[in-house]
Amino acid sequence: MLSGDQGLPDGIGMARLAWSRLPTADGAAPLPEGPAASAPAQDELFVGAVESLDYEVIENYAYREEQAQRSKFWVPYYIMLKWFFALLIGVGTGLAAIFINLAVENFSGWKFTLTFAIIQHSYFVGFLVYILLNLALVFSSVYIVTQFAPAAAGSGIPEIKGYLNGVDTHGILLFRTLVGKIFGSIGSVGGGLALGKEGPLVHTGACIASLLGQGGSAKYHLNSRWVQIFESDRDRRDLVTCGCAAGVAAAFRAPVGGVLFALEEVTSWWRSHLMWRVFFTSAVVAVVVRSAMNWCDSGKCGHFGAGGFIIWDISGGQEDYSYQELLPVAIIGVIGGLLGALFNQLTLYITKWRRTYLHKKGKRVQIFEACLISLITSTVSFVLPLLRKCSPCPELETNSGIQCPHPPGTDGNFVNFYCSKDNEYNDLATIFFNSQRMMQYAICSVQKHSMSTAHKALSRSWS
């Protein structure tokens, strides 16, 4: 009955309209031609910010006709291209992770070097410079997100989970979102905020995979037609799944962890032969990151020679345990679980309040909020070490390669901050004024020379 109604498009027009509304790499949906262009339903259908995706293959007449027109070399070419794209996704995500880590660590190194050079003369002026540097980095990050790439806000994992389960939010996989995610992560993490690069790396890998599947970005003239073969939602979903696994592998250097994350956490549409491509992508990321780490060990990566990549070295750690340790470990686990649940609940309430009262007031309020948090975080990280009493440097072997205190802006375990003597170090400053790699070492690891000094300091503060 609707075929004679001129106010609605026919079946082909509806399909063309639906396809034209799918987000592309250039960020704009082309207008359909024909009867669907003048239909009033065009402004009412697919205009929301969220769309549904169909991951099932509809074997209709048009699908069978397209299959019949393909040559006998199309299937081998299609399979080869999928594996080649898995390789490109791994290399691209690994390079993005290397760039983010090096940028964050070097920005932090320059910041610490300048701050410690100034506090030799005045702690107050050093405090102001430290706050202003962090504020500049955070402001650049929030300005990029609010003005250039709004879809890059947050970690990006919830949006990617929705996409892999059939819910597509417009803008989350565009080229400008990728750029905003990378530089936003550099500014926010380098600015000293209590954030990590793991979630953004997952979103970054998904964006790289989506852009490769679409042939690039037409808006920024970075596209190629010969790779525009993955036109179905299923093919793009498989590529984005590889990108998610690559992001986790780049963040934690864990190829198997990337596969398990993609399988258990982000997607419910899984095919058995996708497992090998996902693992291959994660393995490529691990090789790229490991190569960068070996190159950085020679001191070519700036202030923090290891480039910010955390290495969990357990070669000199405890090899066994006693039964007396099981009860304290269980108690710590229970306390950690309760605190984690409390943190999640408070985060839920605060996020709901922010979305209800703050974010509706415009972008200026969002920028002001981020800058205010930066000021509070910088103040806390600078003032707390001032309240901590310094400790004398431990006796170290001459050939250990460890300095106490280590020079400002370099990677090391001992930081001299507001100490009366040159051979003393500040435990809390070792945590706050150090690379993320050494921060993790100071809190959780066991060094060859002795137990982590910061860990012992925190233990004494609780006792």
Buried (B, 14 or more C-beta within 10 A) or exposed (E): EEEEEEEBBBEEBBBBBBEBBBBBBBBEBEEBEEBBBEBEBBEEBBEEEEBEBEBEEEEEEEEEEEEEEEEEEEEEEEEEBBEEBBBBBBBBBBBBBBBBBBBBBBBBBBBBBBBBEBBEEEBEEBBBBBBEBBBBBBBBBBBBBBEBBBBBBBBBBBBBBBBBBBEBBBBBBBBBBBBBBBBBBBBBBBBBBEBBBBBBBBBBBBBBBBBBBBBBBBBBEEBEEEBEBBEBBBBBBBBBBBBBBBBBBBBBBBBBBBBBBBBEEBBEBBEEEBEEBBBBBBBBBBBBBEEBBEEBBEEEBBBBBBBBBBEEEEEEEEEEEEEEEEEEEEEEEEEEEEEEEEEEEEEEEEEEEBEEEEBEEEBEBBBBBBBEBBBEBBBEBBEBBEEBEBBEBEEBEEEEEBEBBBEBBBBBBBBBBBBEEEEBBBBBBBBBBBBBBBBBBBEEBBBEBEEBBBBBBBEEEEE
